[in-house]
Amino acid sequence: MLLLAAAVNCMVLVLPVWVVENPGAGSAARLYGTKISLEGTAAQTIDPEITVGDDFLLLVHLIFVIFASGFLLFIIFSYGDRIKQMRLAYLAIVMICVQIVVAVILSNGLGSRINLSEASAGEFDVGFFAPIVAVLFAWLSARRMKQDEDLVRSADRFR
């Protein structure tokens, strides 16, 4: 489950997180985990691609995605101590939640940063829901770790 959570969390890097369109001006902006892609008239006024080096919040979001995914992979190999593994899984859930908050902050300020004044409100895309699924998988794995620990403790009582 933790491997699946890490893989789903990494999908943020390739799937669009948020999309805002201005059909009247024929422009659109898409927020990915590593860049902001501009299309149409918005791309003509400023650079058509804003990367991690150009935007601090985008860099923070990328760092949280990579760190949370790597941390989920690290938790897999700490199977010797289930209590520690459960605590680390809950810490990973908190890190992914912070990642979601950074994505929301990033998407709320996107329209003003790229000068889409007449744009619609925008909507979250598939990449936004990937960390939510990763939280679900991490929570399910932490729950299974607790059940395993309870089973081992009850077996120890029988001895």
HUSUL-V960154 format. One line per field, one symbol per residue. ss: DSSP state (h for helix, s for strand, l for the rest). burial: b if it has 24 or more other ideal C-beta (glycine too) atoms within 12 Angstrom, else e. A space follows every 50 residues. Layout:
BEGIN
ss = ???
burial = ???
END
This chain:
BEGIN
ss = lhhhhhhhhhhhhllllsssssllllssssslllssssslhhhhhlllss sllllhhhhhhhhhhhhhhhhhhhhhlllllhhhhhhhhhhhhhhhhhhh hhhhhhhhlhhhhlllllllllsslhhhhhhhhhhhhhhhhhhhhhhhhh hhhhhhhhl
burial = bbeebbebbbbbbebbbbbbbbeebebbbbbbbbbbbbbebbeeeeeeeb eeeebebbeebbebbbbbbebbeebbeeeeebeebbebbbebbebbbbbb ebbeebbeebbebbebeebeebebbebbebbbbbbebbbebbeebeeeee eeeeeeeee
END
